[in-house]
Amino acid sequence: MTCRAALVQPRQRFLMDSNNHGYEEYDSHRRNDDVEHDRPRESRRPRQRHADPQNTQVSVLGVLSLVLGSGGLSISVIPCIGVLGMIGGGLGLILGLLGMAESKSSNGRVGMGVPTAGTFVSLTGLLIGAAWFLLMAGAFRNNPNIPGDDEAKVEAPALTLPAIDLDREYDQNELAADSKYLNKLIELNGRVKRVNDETTPGKVTVELVGLPDSFVNCRFPLIDKARLEAMEIGQEIVVRGRCRGKIGDRVALDDCTRVIGEKELEADSAPVRVLAAVLASEYAEDVMQADEKYRGKLVDVTGTLGKVIRGKPGKVSVQVDDDDGVALLTCAFTADAAKPFALLKPGQRVTIRGRCMGHADAVLTFTGCSLVK
């Protein structure tokens, strides 16, 4: 019995070990199944495929944008023609933005770098060209020698007042005076204090008496210098010009013309008549006395037609000779006023009406001339 028990006991231990091993295997498989059951399922959506960087295409629109933008930027930094850079910059900017949109919608098949660079370069050229445009527009707008739309038309003066009143209004309230007069065409009447050509290059300034120790600057074209210098200090005149407000500490008018009063108009309606030879001899004898008699006045001078010379654009010079063909004086005509001379021959007797300017560069000259007969 003892021997049999000894044989049975190892067998029972083997069976128990076998059963325990099987249970452990079953328990292990069950735990693995639970883990797999608890693990979230993978998304059934297909994974997004990304383009291979080595196979990325270069954007054609981006290349065109970069080329146009570079050209526009190169032109935009050149003075005077820099405004043309806006053309290349604008086209390059449009193409660059289209290239960026194309690259974004291609899921990486088309590169983004070139369109971005083209957009940036084009935008830079466009901005520099626009800056040139604004600068040039401001320069043209502020240039008094270039008439605007309102100045190109015949414009009646907005106001007529004494020069001293204009000076007083600007002295009391400059802002209020600007709102009333600035950039408007006005007529001033006043007394001449001084005539000079030193304050503004290319202009002749007539100072009209204003407040004590003050005056109003009326700026005329340089061509009127001789006629204006013929005026007397204290003479009453009427000036038409465009008010520019205070420049420095003086009120100024630009593009001025002198309005001739009735008395002056009567004097001009009866020009002085003189032979060219007599006029020349009077100047040869006493220049100052001759200037007092003729300078700044309307004169009908008769003599022999000499040379007809085309000078500056739109200007024609006509020489008047004595009977021996010696040039005595030069008369300045506009091209239109000089057309009748095309039918005349040198040596013919002519009468020319113009304003005597006295001696200019040792030559006796007339301006604003017209052929009388």
Stockholm file with secondary structure:
# STOCKHOLM 1.0

chainA/1-373         MTCRAALVQPRQRFLMDSNNHGYEEYDSHRRNDDVEHDRPRESRRPRQRHADPQNTQVSVLGVLSLVLGSGGLSISVIPCIGVLGMIGGGLGLILGLLGMAESKSSNGRVGMGVPTAGTFVSLTGLLIGAAWFLLMAGAFRNNPNIPGDDEAKVEAPALTLPAIDLDREYDQNELAADSKYLNKLIELNGRVKRVNDETTPGKVTVELVGLPDSFVNCRFPLIDKARLEAMEIGQEIVVRGRCRGKIGDRVALDDCTRVIGEKELEADSAPVRVLAAVLASEYAEDVMQADEKYRGKLVDVTGTLGKVIRGKPGKVSVQVDDDDGVALLTCAFTADAAKPFALLKPGQRVTIRGRCMGHADAVLTFTGCSLVK
#=GR chainA/1-373 SS CHHHHHHHHHHHHHHHHHHHHHHHHHHHHHHHHHHHHHSCCCCCSCCCCCCCGGGCBCCHHHHHHHHHHHHHHHHHTSTTTGGGHHHHHHHHHHHHHHHHHHHHHTTTSBCSHHHHHHHHHHHHHHHHHHHHHHHHHHHHHHCTTSCCHHHHSCCCCSEEEEHHHHHHHHHHCHHHHHHHHTTCEEEEEEEEEEEESSSSTTEEEEEEECSTTCEEEEEEEGGGHHHHHTSCTTCEEEEEEEEEEEETTEEEEEEEEEECCHHHHHHHHSCEEEEHHHHHHHHHHCHHHHHHHHTTSEEEEEEEEEEEEECSTTEEEEEEECTTSCEEEEEEEETTTTGGGGGCCTTCEEEEEEEEEEEETTEEEEEEEEECC
#=GC SS_cons         CHHHHHHHHHHHHHHHHHHHHHHHHHHHHHHHHHHHHHSCCCCCSCCCCCCCGGGCBCCHHHHHHHHHHHHHHHHHTSTTTGGGHHHHHHHHHHHHHHHHHHHHHTTTSBCSHHHHHHHHHHHHHHHHHHHHHHHHHHHHHHCTTSCCHHHHSCCCCSEEEEHHHHHHHHHHCHHHHHHHHTTCEEEEEEEEEEEESSSSTTEEEEEEECSTTCEEEEEEEGGGHHHHHTSCTTCEEEEEEEEEEEETTEEEEEEEEEECCHHHHHHHHSCEEEEHHHHHHHHHHCHHHHHHHHTTSEEEEEEEEEEEEECSTTEEEEEEECTTSCEEEEEEEETTTTGGGGGCCTTCEEEEEEEEEEEETTEEEEEEEEECC
//
